[in-house]
Amino acid sequence: MKNTSLKKQLISQFYYKNKFPFVLAICSSLIAGSLNLILSWLLQQLIDAAARTPGALSLTVLTQLSAYFVLFCIAAFLLEYFSEPRFIQRALKQYKDFAFRKLTEKSLSAFSEENTALYPIGLFQ
């Protein structure tokens, strides 16, 4: 690795060969978050149709839109359900492996010279 601080090296382990799951997790979270806006628009259209407001969409069109919205919700939540845990699992595994590798690079005398209660804090600073 480059000559960067240990903290930067540890953080970079989250994204090493893990960019696609990260982008997928971000996109799925953004899509899932925007579903409330679509739902509010759909509810507004349903209320307008029930009140027989001029220019409102017909009930058949709103029924079709509602069905598509439900399918879109299912797809968005499935994408979020699979992408976020995959990213987190891979990121934490790489982080733990790297931290363990850095810990095992120290000699045995380093452990006896340092206060072991403070050792993990010193590793991550």
MODELLER restraints for C-alpha pairs under 7 A, 6 or more apart:
rsr = mdl.restraints
at = mdl.atoms
rsr.add(forms.Gaussian(group=physical.xy_distance, feature=features.Distance(at['CA:6:A'], at['CA:124:A']), mean=6.91, stdev=0.5))
rsr.add(forms.Gaussian(group=physical.xy_distance, feature=features.Distance(at['CA:7:A'], at['CA:124:A']), mean=5.95, stdev=0.5))
rsr.add(forms.Gaussian(group=physical.xy_distance, feature=features.Distance(at['CA:7:A'], at['CA:125:A']), mean=6.36, stdev=0.5))
rsr.add(forms.Gaussian(group=physical.xy_distance, feature=features.Distance(at['CA:10:A'], at['CA:95:A']), mean=6.18, stdev=0.5))
rsr.add(forms.Gaussian(group=physical.xy_distance, feature=features.Distance(at['CA:13:A'], at['CA:91:A']), mean=6.61, stdev=0.5))
rsr.add(forms.Gaussian(group=physical.xy_distance, feature=features.Distance(at['CA:13:A'], at['CA:94:A']), mean=5.70, stdev=0.5))
rsr.add(forms.Gaussian(group=physical.xy_distance, feature=features.Distance(at['CA:13:A'], at['CA:95:A']), mean=5.30, stdev=0.5))
rsr.add(forms.Gaussian(group=physical.xy_distance, feature=features.Distance(at['CA:14:A'], at['CA:91:A']), mean=4.15, stdev=0.5))
rsr.add(forms.Gaussian(group=physical.xy_distance, feature=features.Distance(at['CA:14:A'], at['CA:92:A']), mean=6.72, stdev=0.5))
rsr.add(forms.Gaussian(group=physical.xy_distance, feature=features.Distance(at['CA:14:A'], at['CA:94:A']), mean=6.64, stdev=0.5))
rsr.add(forms.Gaussian(group=physical.xy_distance, feature=features.Distance(at['CA:14:A'], at['CA:95:A']), mean=6.22, stdev=0.5))
rsr.add(forms.Gaussian(group=physical.xy_distance, feature=features.Distance(at['CA:15:A'], at['CA:91:A']), mean=6.62, stdev=0.5))
rsr.add(forms.Gaussian(group=physical.xy_distance, feature=features.Distance(at['CA:18:A'], at['CA:87:A']), mean=6.72, stdev=0.5))
rsr.add(forms.Gaussian(group=physical.xy_distance, feature=features.Distance(at['CA:21:A'], at['CA:83:A']), mean=5.98, stdev=0.5))
rsr.add(forms.Gaussian(group=physical.xy_distance, feature=features.Distance(at['CA:21:A'], at['CA:86:A']), mean=6.80, stdev=0.5))
rsr.add(forms.Gaussian(group=physical.xy_distance, feature=features.Distance(at['CA:21:A'], at['CA:87:A']), mean=5.17, stdev=0.5))
rsr.add(forms.Gaussian(group=physical.xy_distance, feature=features.Distance(at['CA:22:A'], at['CA:87:A']), mean=5.76, stdev=0.5))
rsr.add(forms.Gaussian(group=physical.xy_distance, feature=features.Distance(at['CA:24:A'], at['CA:83:A']), mean=6.14, stdev=0.5))
rsr.add(forms.Gaussian(group=physical.xy_distance, feature=features.Distance(at['CA:25:A'], at['CA:80:A']), mean=6.24, stdev=0.5))
rsr.add(forms.Gaussian(group=physical.xy_distance, feature=features.Distance(at['CA:25:A'], at['CA:83:A']), mean=5.08, stdev=0.5))
rsr.add(forms.Gaussian(group=physical.xy_distance, feature=features.Distance(at['CA:25:A'], at['CA:84:A']), mean=4.90, stdev=0.5))
rsr.add(forms.Gaussian(group=physical.xy_distance, feature=features.Distance(at['CA:28:A'], at['CA:76:A']), mean=6.23, stdev=0.5))
rsr.add(forms.Gaussian(group=physical.xy_distance, feature=features.Distance(at['CA:28:A'], at['CA:79:A']), mean=6.04, stdev=0.5))
rsr.add(forms.Gaussian(group=physical.xy_distance, feature=features.Distance(at['CA:28:A'], at['CA:80:A']), mean=5.01, stdev=0.5))
rsr.add(forms.Gaussian(group=physical.xy_distance, feature=features.Distance(at['CA:29:A'], at['CA:80:A']), mean=6.39, stdev=0.5))
rsr.add(forms.Gaussian(group=physical.xy_distance, feature=features.Distance(at['CA:31:A'], at['CA:76:A']), mean=6.54, stdev=0.5))
rsr.add(forms.Gaussian(group=physical.xy_distance, feature=features.Distance(at['CA:32:A'], at['CA:76:A']), mean=5.97, stdev=0.5))
rsr.add(forms.Gaussian(group=physical.xy_distance, feature=features.Distance(at['CA:32:A'], at['CA:77:A']), mean=6.66, stdev=0.5))
rsr.add(forms.Gaussian(group=physical.xy_distance, feature=features.Distance(at['CA:45:A'], at['CA:56:A']), mean=6.69, stdev=0.5))
rsr.add(forms.Gaussian(group=physical.xy_distance, feature=features.Distance(at['CA:45:A'], at['CA:57:A']), mean=6.80, stdev=0.5))
rsr.add(forms.Gaussian(group=physical.xy_distance, feature=features.Distance(at['CA:46:A'], at['CA:62:A']), mean=6.92, stdev=0.5))
rsr.add(forms.Gaussian(group=physical.xy_distance, feature=features.Distance(at['CA:48:A'], at['CA:56:A']), mean=5.83, stdev=0.5))
rsr.add(forms.Gaussian(group=physical.xy_distance, feature=features.Distance(at['CA:49:A'], at['CA:56:A']), mean=5.39, stdev=0.5))
rsr.add(forms.Gaussian(group=physical.xy_distance, feature=features.Distance(at['CA:49:A'], at['CA:57:A']), mean=6.24, stdev=0.5))
rsr.add(forms.Gaussian(group=physical.xy_distance, feature=features.Distance(at['CA:49:A'], at['CA:58:A']), mean=6.50, stdev=0.5))
rsr.add(forms.Gaussian(group=physical.xy_distance, feature=features.Distance(at['CA:49:A'], at['CA:59:A']), mean=6.80, stdev=0.5))
